[in-house]
Amino acid sequence: MKYIKSQMKQLIKENKELQSRLKEMMEEHDLEKNFALKALYHAEVAEGGKYQLAYQALDLPKG
């Protein structure tokens, strides 16, 4: 599975919990948004993370 910034932004846009986590990460670790997005991806999406299936579903063709 590959990190795709636009997909990650879409996932966060659709999920209030991830929006909160992103904001927390940015404040807690003093990260710019792009770095916080990647960190959140690795923490919550990649390698069987809680939001992996939702992230992968964004990559499916809309039919």
N, C-alpha and C positions, 0 to 999 in steps of 0.2 A: 504494500500500500504506500502511496506517495503523498507527500504534503502538497496540497494545492491551495494557495492563499485564497483564491476566490471561493472555493468550496468551504474552506474553514470560516470565512466571513459569513457565508450563507447559513451555515450550521449555527453559528453564534446568533445571527439575526433572528433565527427561528426558535431560540431557546433562552429563556430568561435566566436559568441557572448558569449557563455558560457565559452569559453577559456579565453576571455578577462575578464569576470566577476570573474572567478576563480583567475586569476592573480591579479586583483584589490583587491579581498578579502584577499588574502595572504599578500599583501603589506600593505593595509590599516589597517588591524587588527593584523598584525604580526602573522599570523597563519601558522602552518605546513600544508602541502598539504592535509593530511587526514582529518584534522579538517575543512579546507576550503571546501573540497568536501562535507562534511556533512552539513555545513552551507549553501552552495549553493543549495543542495538538498532541505533543508527546506524552503529556500527563493524562489526558482524558480520552484520546481517540486511538492513537496508534497501538499496535500489539495487543488487541483484545480489550481496549479501554471501554469505558461505559458508553461512549457515544460512537463507537466504531461503525456499527450497522447504520446509524442515521447518517453518518458521514459518507459511507459507501453508497447509500441510497441516492445521494445527491448526484452521483456520477452516472446513474442509470438513465437511459434515454426516456424522455417523457413520451408516453404513448397513449 
